[in-house]
Amino acid sequence: MVDFDIILVMDWLHSCYASIGCRRRIVHLQFPDEAILEWKGSSLVPIGRLISYLKTRKTISKGYLYHLVRVKDSSSETPTLESVPVINEFPKVFPEDHLGVPP
């Protein structure tokens, strides 16, 4: 499953006389003595594919070809130490001349 377009409760769907066409991505709501209300979901198909860690380990152990990718949003700014609230609460614990991870 890639994402959720909408999350509905079965009792609510039943009370709205709903019918769901998963293949066509359509929900029909047919109230008594009213016109049918139709909701269409997005028909966009995701380009990429995301799999779990366990499935990845299993396919690698079988000798499948794989590519590991790390994606970073280059338009977002890297947070500074001052922007982290807990660091501002304890300035003596986090000195300005922090040189990295201790040995």
RODO-2510 file (C-alpha; in nm, 4 decimals, decimal comma):
residues 103
     n   res          X          Y          Z
     1     m     0,0000     0,0000     0,0000
     2     v     0,1443     0,3321    -0,1010
     3     d    -0,0803     0,5872     0,0679
     4     f    -0,4321     0,6604     0,1857
     5     d    -0,6634     0,8848    -0,0127
     6     i    -0,9408     0,8571     0,2440
     7     i    -1,0142     0,6566     0,5573
     8     l    -1,3790     0,5712     0,6287
     9     v    -1,5539     0,3735     0,9037
    10     m    -1,7639     0,0718     0,7989
    11     d    -2,0635     0,1773     1,0106
    12     w    -2,0626     0,5189     0,8447
    13     l    -2,0347     0,3620     0,4985
    14     h    -2,3281     0,1317     0,5787
    15     s    -2,5417     0,4237     0,6959
    16     c    -2,4671     0,6072     0,3681
    17     y    -2,5567     0,3060     0,1502
    18     a    -2,2034     0,3112     0,0132
    19     s    -2,0577     0,0848    -0,2498
    20     i    -1,6849     0,0843    -0,3150
    21     g    -1,5226     0,0063    -0,6494
    22     c    -1,1602    -0,0483    -0,5514
    23     r    -1,0386    -0,1292    -0,9030
    24     r    -1,1912     0,1891    -1,0461
    25     r    -1,1197     0,3912    -0,7273
    26     i    -1,4796     0,5038    -0,6900
    27     v    -1,7095     0,5332    -0,3882
    28     h    -2,0847     0,5649    -0,4522
    29     l    -2,3062     0,7019    -0,1748
    30     q    -2,6728     0,6337    -0,2488
    31     f    -2,9059     0,7835     0,0103
    32     p    -3,2760     0,6919    -0,0168
    33     d    -3,4699     0,9237    -0,2504
    34     e    -3,1535     1,1174    -0,3428
    35     a    -2,9195     1,1319    -0,6396
    36     i    -2,6087     0,9124    -0,6250
    37     l    -2,3048     1,0926    -0,4901
    38     e    -1,9844     0,9689    -0,6525
    39     w    -1,6322     1,0230    -0,5227
    40     k    -1,3390     0,9391    -0,7504
    41     g    -0,9926     0,8789    -0,6136
    42     s    -0,6673     0,9679    -0,7817
    43     s    -0,5716     0,7427    -1,0699
    44     l    -0,2048     0,8316    -1,0514
    45     v     0,0204     0,5307    -1,0235
    46     p     0,3357     0,5822    -0,8161
    47     i     0,6568     0,5557    -1,0161
    48     g     0,8747     0,4143    -0,7406
    49     r     0,8273     0,1149    -0,5190
    50     l     0,8993     0,0956    -0,1480
    51     i     0,9566    -0,2370     0,0260
    52     s     1,0147    -0,3269     0,3893
    53     y     1,3499    -0,3944     0,5521
    54     l     1,2711    -0,7646     0,5967
    55     k     1,1725    -0,8092     0,2334
    56     t     1,4869    -0,6240     0,1271
    57     r     1,7091    -0,8528     0,3363
    58     k     1,5353    -1,1591     0,1939
    59     t     1,5799    -1,0499    -0,1689
    60     i     1,9457    -0,9553    -0,1120
    61     s     2,0149    -1,2940     0,0476
    62     k     1,8710    -1,4610    -0,2644
    63     g     2,1222    -1,2740    -0,4795
    64     y     1,8878    -1,0212    -0,6406
    65     l     2,0365    -0,7045    -0,7876
    66     y     1,9553    -0,4050    -0,5678
    67     h     2,0115    -0,0301    -0,5415
    68     l     2,0073     0,1591    -0,2134
    69     v     1,8941     0,5187    -0,2398
    70     r     1,8960     0,7996     0,0119
    71     v     1,6848     1,1005    -0,0764
    72     k     1,7354     1,4413     0,0804
    73     d     1,5293     1,7553     0,0316
    74     s     1,7972     2,0028    -0,0759
    75     s     1,5605     2,2970    -0,0417
    76     s     1,5217     2,2476     0,3350
    77     e     1,7722     2,4033     0,5708
    78     t     1,9915     2,1940     0,7991
    79     p     1,8880     2,2601     1,1598
    80     t     2,1403     2,4339     1,3835
    81     l     2,2099     2,3410     1,7459
    82     e     2,0383     2,6621     1,8554
    83     s     1,7167     2,5598     1,6789
    84     v     1,6764     2,2485     1,8984
    85     p     1,4750     2,3501     2,2093
    86     v     1,6288     2,0974     2,4509
    87     i     1,9798     2,2234     2,3696
    88     n     1,8763     2,5801     2,4581
    89     e     1,7516     2,4567     2,7968
    90     f     2,0927     2,3112     2,8877
    91     p     2,3616     2,5434     2,7426
    92     k     2,6420     2,4150     2,9703
    93     v     2,5842     2,0554     2,8597
    94     f     2,6134     2,1477     2,4914
    95     p     2,9139     2,3820     2,4620
    96     e     2,9687     2,5927     2,1496
    97     d     3,3045     2,4267     2,0768
    98     h     3,1445     2,0848     2,0310
    99     l     3,3954     1,8912     1,8203
   100     g     3,1859     1,5855     1,7388
   101     v     3,1221     1,2466     1,8897
   102     p     3,3591     1,1577     2,1758
   103     p     3,6018     0,8688     2,1164
***
